[in-house]
């Protein structure tokens, strides 16, 4: 197998090499340098070389051989590409994705508060008697009922999303992020009744959308490394946040035998 050695030379040394290569009949400086190196390693340098050039080449060859620095350009390209990818992920993509998730979470909190206020008003409102039938007013009531949706549609007002719909968009809701709720038990019980997966951890409960949970497990099963930095690159920011919570609570672990991440049996 042919190996590649990259050597940086001062300008004056390279110019001297170039002159020597031309005088010896070599077309390329690299060919002449190769002949010098091969001759030096095999102890068969046939042509005398200047003392300063010979000492420079000898020093560089000894350093290269002592460190066993046989450079593979493909390997270097792969390492540089991986570092650039991680840097882009950490410094550009992740911060903006986190900001978007934060805005979505704040909107969800506002919508949840409005929903709770509406439920409270409805529950505290006294029951009203149904008015006696009035044939004269019936057409008026019918016209109002038919015009109301048209006005809402014309004004662009849309139906407010439910807690389950917001969960489906966010993927997961953490109890620590809804501390403003007075009755958090009712909130998580409602999500569980509507099909959400509710995880109980020492740090609090987490409601997870079933589809988000399935995608999280599929992506986690593809990771064959226990290193956190590699997990962070592969998982999306929302998935990594859930992963960090579960790992700190011992709900996920890396199986050395299988070479992949596993979810504890007590988890859904």
C-alpha positions as CSV (number, residue, x, y, z in Angstrom):
1,X,0.0,0.0,0.0
2,X,1.3,3.4,-0.9
3,X,1.4,6.1,1.8
4,X,1.5,9.8,1.5
5,X,4.0,12.1,3.4
6,X,3.3,15.8,3.5
7,X,6.4,18.0,4.3
8,X,6.4,21.7,4.6
9,X,9.8,23.3,3.5
10,X,11.1,26.9,3.8
11,X,11.1,28.8,0.5
12,X,14.9,28.8,0.2
13,X,15.1,25.0,0.8
14,X,12.4,24.4,-1.8
15,X,14.2,26.6,-4.3
16,X,17.4,24.7,-3.8
17,X,15.6,21.4,-4.2
18,X,14.1,22.7,-7.4
19,X,17.5,23.7,-8.8
20,X,18.9,20.3,-7.8
21,X,16.0,18.5,-9.4
22,X,16.5,20.2,-12.7
23,X,20.2,19.7,-12.7
24,X,19.7,16.0,-12.0
25,X,17.2,15.7,-14.9
26,X,14.0,15.4,-12.8
27,X,10.8,17.0,-14.2
28,X,9.1,17.3,-10.8
29,X,10.6,18.4,-7.5
30,X,8.5,15.7,-5.7
31,X,10.2,12.9,-7.7
32,X,13.6,14.2,-6.8
33,X,12.6,14.6,-3.1
34,X,11.2,11.0,-3.2
35,X,14.5,9.7,-4.6
36,X,16.4,11.5,-1.8
37,X,14.1,10.0,0.8
38,X,14.2,6.5,-0.5
39,X,17.9,6.7,-0.9
40,X,18.3,8.0,2.7
41,X,16.0,5.3,4.2
42,X,17.8,2.5,2.3
43,X,21.3,4.0,2.9
44,X,22.0,4.4,-0.8
45,X,22.1,8.1,-1.6
46,X,24.0,8.1,-4.9
47,X,24.4,11.8,-5.5
48,X,25.9,14.3,-3.0
49,X,23.5,17.0,-1.8
50,X,24.3,20.3,-0.1
51,X,25.0,20.0,3.6
52,X,22.2,22.3,4.6
53,X,19.6,20.6,2.4
54,X,20.7,17.2,3.5
55,X,20.5,18.1,7.1
56,X,17.0,19.6,6.7
57,X,15.7,16.6,4.8
58,X,17.3,14.2,7.3
59,X,15.8,16.1,10.3
60,X,12.3,16.1,8.7
61,X,12.5,12.4,7.8
62,X,13.6,11.5,11.3
63,X,10.7,13.5,12.8
64,X,8.2,11.9,10.5
65,X,9.5,8.4,11.1
66,X,9.8,8.8,14.9
67,X,6.2,10.0,15.1
68,X,5.0,7.4,12.5
69,X,3.3,10.3,10.7
70,X,2.0,8.6,7.5
71,X,-0.7,11.0,6.4
72,X,-3.9,9.7,4.9
73,X,-5.6,12.6,3.1
74,X,-8.9,10.8,3.0
75,X,-8.8,10.4,6.8
76,X,-8.0,14.0,7.3
77,X,-10.8,15.1,5.0
78,X,-13.3,12.9,7.0
79,X,-12.1,14.3,10.3
80,X,-12.3,17.9,9.1
81,X,-15.8,17.3,7.7
82,X,-17.0,15.8,10.9
83,X,-15.6,18.7,13.0
84,X,-17.3,21.3,10.6
85,X,-20.6,19.4,10.9
86,X,-20.5,19.4,14.7
87,X,-19.5,23.1,14.8
88,X,-22.4,24.0,12.5
89,X,-24.8,21.9,14.5
90,X,-23.7,23.4,17.9
91,X,-23.2,27.0,16.9
92,X,-25.8,27.7,14.2
93,X,-28.5,25.0,13.9
94,X,-29.1,24.1,17.5
95,X,-29.4,27.7,18.9
96,X,-32.0,28.8,16.3
97,X,-33.9,25.5,16.8
98,X,-33.9,26.0,20.5
99,X,-35.3,29.6,20.1
100,X,-38.1,28.3,17.9
101,X,-39.0,25.6,20.4
102,X,-39.0,28.2,23.2
103,X,-41.4,30.4,21.3
104,X,-43.7,27.5,20.5
105,X,-43.6,26.5,24.2
106,X,-44.5,30.0,25.4
107,X,-47.4,30.1,22.9
108,X,-48.6,26.7,24.2
109,X,-48.5,28.0,27.8
110,X,-50.6,31.1,26.9
111,X,-53.1,28.9,25.1
112,X,-53.2,26.5,28.0
113,X,-53.9,29.4,30.4
114,X,-56.7,30.7,28.2
115,X,-58.2,27.2,28.1
116,X,-58.1,26.9,31.9
117,X,-59.7,30.3,32.3
118,X,-62.5,29.4,29.9
119,X,-63.1,26.1,31.8
120,X,-63.2,27.9,35.1
121,X,-65.7,30.5,33.8
122,X,-67.9,27.8,32.4
123,X,-67.8,25.8,35.6
124,X,-68.6,28.8,37.8
125,X,-71.3,30.2,35.6
126,X,-74.8,29.4,37.1
127,X,-77.2,27.3,35.1
128,X,-79.5,29.4,33.1
129,X,-83.1,28.6,32.5
130,X,-84.1,27.9,29.0
131,X,-86.3,30.7,27.7
132,X,-89.9,30.0,26.9
133,X,-90.5,29.3,23.3
134,X,-91.2,32.5,21.4
135,X,-92.2,32.0,17.8
136,X,-91.6,35.6,16.9
137,X,-87.9,35.5,18.0
138,X,-87.1,32.2,16.5
139,X,-86.1,33.5,13.1
140,X,-83.9,36.1,14.7
141,X,-82.1,33.5,16.7
142,X,-81.6,31.3,13.7
143,X,-80.2,34.1,11.7
144,X,-77.6,34.9,14.4
145,X,-76.6,31.3,14.6
146,X,-76.0,31.1,10.9
147,X,-74.1,34.4,10.7
148,X,-71.7,33.9,13.6
149,X,-69.4,31.3,11.9
150,X,-69.3,33.5,8.7
151,X,-68.1,36.5,10.7
152,X,-65.5,34.5,12.5
153,X,-64.3,33.0,9.2
154,X,-64.2,36.4,7.5
155,X,-62.2,37.9,10.4
156,X,-59.6,35.1,10.3
157,X,-60.3,33.9,13.9
158,X,-59.5,30.2,14.1
159,X,-60.5,27.7,16.8
160,X,-58.1,27.6,19.7
161,X,-56.0,24.4,19.9
162,X,-56.5,21.9,22.6
163,X,-53.8,20.7,25.0
164,X,-53.4,17.5,23.0
165,X,-53.0,19.4,19.8
166,X,-50.3,21.6,21.3
167,X,-48.6,18.5,22.7
168,X,-48.6,17.0,19.3
169,X,-46.8,20.1,18.0
170,X,-44.3,20.4,20.8
171,X,-43.6,16.6,21.2
172,X,-43.3,16.7,25.0
173,X,-44.5,18.9,27.9
174,X,-42.4,19.0,31.1
175,X,-44.0,19.6,34.5
176,X,-41.2,22.1,35.4
177,X,-42.3,24.3,32.4
178,X,-46.0,24.5,33.5
179,X,-45.4,25.6,37.1
180,X,-48.0,28.3,36.6
181,X,-50.8,25.7,36.5
182,X,-52.8,25.5,39.8
183,X,-53.9,22.0,39.2
184,X,-51.1,20.2,37.4
185,X,-52.6,16.8,38.2
186,X,-55.7,17.5,36.3
187,X,-53.7,18.8,33.4
188,X,-51.6,15.6,33.1
189,X,-54.5,13.3,33.8
190,X,-56.4,15.0,30.9
191,X,-53.5,14.5,28.5
192,X,-53.2,10.8,29.6
193,X,-57.0,10.3,28.9
194,X,-56.5,11.7,25.5
195,X,-53.7,9.3,24.6
196,X,-50.5,10.9,25.8
197,X,-47.7,9.0,27.4
198,X,-47.1,10.4,30.9
199,X,-43.7,9.6,32.4
200,X,-43.1,10.1,36.1
201,X,-39.5,11.0,37.0
202,X,-37.9,12.3,40.2
203,X,-37.7,15.7,38.7
204,X,-41.4,15.8,37.7
205,X,-43.8,14.4,35.1
206,X,-43.3,14.5,31.3
207,X,-46.3,14.2,28.9
208,X,-45.1,12.8,25.5
209,X,-47.0,12.6,22.2
210,X,-47.1,8.9,21.1
211,X,-45.9,9.7,17.6
212,X,-43.0,11.8,19.0
213,X,-42.1,8.9,21.4
214,X,-42.1,6.4,18.6
215,X,-39.7,8.6,16.5
216,X,-37.5,9.2,19.5
217,X,-37.1,5.4,20.1
218,X,-36.3,4.7,16.4
219,X,-33.7,7.4,16.3
220,X,-32.2,6.4,19.7
221,X,-31.9,2.8,18.5
222,X,-29.7,3.9,15.6
223,X,-27.0,5.4,17.9
224,X,-24.2,2.9,18.4
225,X,-22.0,5.1,20.7
226,X,-22.3,5.9,24.4
227,X,-20.6,9.3,23.9
228,X,-22.9,12.2,24.7
229,X,-21.5,14.5,22.0
230,X,-22.4,12.0,19.3
231,X,-25.9,11.5,20.7
232,X,-26.4,15.2,20.7
233,X,-25.4,15.5,17.0
234,X,-27.8,12.7,15.9
235,X,-30.9,13.6,18.0
236,X,-33.0,16.7,17.4
237,X,-32.9,19.3,20.2
238,X,-36.3,18.3,21.4
239,X,-35.4,14.6,21.4
240,X,-32.1,15.3,23.1
241,X,-33.8,17.2,25.9
242,X,-36.1,14.2,26.5
243,X,-33.1,11.9,26.3
244,X,-31.1,13.9,28.9
245,X,-34.1,13.8,31.3
246,X,-34.6,10.1,30.9
247,X,-30.8,9.3,31.2
248,X,-30.5,11.3,34.4
249,X,-33.4,9.4,35.9
250,X,-32.0,6.0,34.8
251,X,-34.8,5.4,32.3
252,X,-32.4,4.9,29.4
253,X,-29.0,3.2,29.3
254,X,-26.3,2.1,26.8
255,X,-26.2,-1.7,26.4
256,X,-22.6,-2.6,25.9
257,X,-23.4,-6.1,24.7
258,X,-25.9,-4.9,22.0
259,X,-24.0,-1.8,21.3
260,X,-27.1,0.5,21.4
261,X,-29.2,2.5,23.7
262,X,-32.1,0.8,25.6
263,X,-35.1,2.1,27.5
264,X,-35.6,0.6,31.0
265,X,-38.4,-2.0,31.2
266,X,-40.4,0.1,33.7
267,X,-40.8,2.9,31.0
268,X,-43.6,2.7,28.4
